[in-house]
Amino acid sequence: MNVNEAIAGLQIVGRQMIEDDLVWGNAGNISMRIGPERFLITASGSSLGSLEKDDLIECSLSGEPVNLHGRKPSKEVSMHAAVYRRRPDVGTVLHAHPFYGLIMACSKDDVPRNWFVENMYYQERVARVSYFHPGSTALATAVEEKITLANLLIMENHGILACDVNSKEAYLALHSLEIVSKMYVTSNAAGISIPGLSEELVREFLEESNYKPRREWPSS
């Protein structure tokens, strides 16, 4: 993907995240790979709903900026770089603070993975990362250790990280996580029990339904 395509893609997904209440204000940060050794990431303080070219900083896989344009990359740049280093299949990384996802991140409850079609596919694997301060080397290291296990990471008391081969798939993973989190919280509050599908039915869906190509998870 060239730089101009990545800029357009990040502008689109940034607006989607704002419109669907997955982030607010200048919270969150997003990035997109532009080559084997480079990616674009939002600058510190950027509003994802109104990204301009100068809001996007090119960085190497070490997390170092290639061209600053007078702006600094998001303080989470080392976390994004860690994902791209560890997962060469990943094309987009989204970090968000969605309301219901944050509730799950602040609790010890597991996100259901057997309630509906999109949920079974996109939340097939969800991993948790212990709390480390935002932007810290410790957080980047923890994310790098867990990102081979899942495309969705719940960062405890912090937020959600979603990644995938492109921005569309990463966004669907993030958005469906927020939907199932909302269902979980509101159904519990209403006293409604949702039993979910059996492990066998989930396996059949993933392996035999042809909903989407079966994921091949990288080895750790």
Secondary structure, DSSP 4 states (H G I P E B T S, - for coil): --HHHHHHHHHHHHHHHHHTTSS-TT--EEEEEEETTEEEEEBTT--GGG--GGGEEEEETTS-EEE-TT-PBPTTHHHHHHHHHH-TT--EEEEE--HHHHHHHHS-PPPPSSSSHHHHHHTS-EEEE----TT-HHHHHHHHHHTTT-SEEEETTTEEEEEESSHHHHHHHHHHHHHHHHHHHHHHHHT-------HHHHHHHHHHS-SSPPP-PPP-
